[in-house]
Amino acid sequence: MIDDKKVKELMNERGIKTYLELASKCGLPYSTLIYMCSGHDVYASNLCQLSKYFKVPVDTLILKPYHLETVSEKGIKRYNSTNILDSASVKEITLNV
């Protein structure tokens, strides 16, 4: 779950006044951004895109620490909030926190 207060704080630091403006600047659809900031589960790729735009670690944007796993033909890979940004394989993972 996204920490909406932190997102608003980061927006204020950059002079961004609305979610519509943020969506335009970070490249996420407006509806996706609203969905993320209203307490729903988020795709890791969207979370990464937002954290990269703000240049902050992923765990800065979430309310509590999380862990996730990906399963592929190469086996199971574990991620946490500090190393997910380094992953290229998180495009279709839903975070349930």
C-alpha positions in Angstrom: 0.0 0.0 0.0 1.3 3.4 -1.0 2.0 6.0 1.7 -0.2 8.8 0.3 1.1 11.4 2.7 4.7 10.7 1.6 3.6 11.0 -2.1 2.0 14.3 -1.4 5.1 15.5 0.5 7.3 14.6 -2.5 4.8 16.3 -4.8 5.0 19.5 -2.7 8.8 19.4 -2.8 8.7 19.5 -6.6 5.9 22.0 -6.9 3.4 19.4 -8.3 -0.1 20.4 -7.2 -2.3 17.6 -8.5 -2.2 13.9 -9.2 -3.0 14.7 -12.8 0.2 16.7 -13.1 2.2 14.0 -11.3 0.8 11.3 -13.7 1.8 13.4 -16.7 5.3 13.9 -15.3 6.0 10.3 -14.1 4.4 8.6 -17.0 1.8 6.6 -15.1 -1.9 6.8 -16.2 -3.9 9.1 -14.0 -6.3 6.3 -13.1 -3.5 4.0 -12.1 -2.0 6.7 -9.9 -5.3 7.4 -8.2 -5.8 3.6 -7.7 -2.4 3.3 -6.1 -2.8 6.2 -3.8 -6.2 5.2 -2.5 -5.1 2.1 -0.7 -5.2 -0.7 -3.3 -2.6 -3.3 -4.1 0.0 -2.0 -6.6 2.0 -3.6 -9.4 5.7 -3.5 -8.6 6.5 -2.0 -12.0 4.2 1.0 -11.2 5.7 1.4 -7.8 9.2 1.3 -9.3 8.3 3.9 -11.9 7.0 6.3 -9.2 10.0 5.8 -7.0 12.4 6.3 -9.9 10.6 9.5 -10.8 10.9 10.8 -7.3 14.5 9.3 -7.0 13.6 7.6 -3.7 13.8 4.0 -2.6 10.7 2.0 -3.1 10.3 1.5 0.7 10.0 5.3 1.1 6.6 5.1 -0.8 5.0 2.2 1.1 3.4 2.1 4.5 5.2 -1.0 5.8 8.0 -3.3 4.7 7.2 -6.1 2.3 8.7 -9.1 0.7 7.8 -10.7 -2.6 8.8 -13.7 -4.7 9.0 -14.3 -8.4 8.9 -17.8 -9.8 10.3 -18.5 -13.2 12.1 -21.3 -15.0 15.3 -20.1 -13.3 13.8 -20.7 -9.8 12.5 -18.5 -7.1 13.9 -15.1 -6.5 13.1 -13.1 -3.4 12.9 -9.3 -3.2 12.4 -6.8 -0.5 11.8 -3.1 -0.5 15.5 -2.2 -0.8 16.4 -4.3 -3.8 13.3 -4.4 -6.0 14.5 -1.4 -8.0 17.4 -3.4 -9.2 15.1 -6.1 -10.7 14.2 -6.2 -14.4 11.7 -9.0 -13.8 9.0 -7.3 -11.7 6.7 -6.1 -14.5 3.7 -8.3 -13.6 3.9 -8.8 -9.9 1.2 -7.6 -7.6 2.3 -6.4 -4.2 0.0 -7.5 -1.4 1.0 -5.6 1.7 
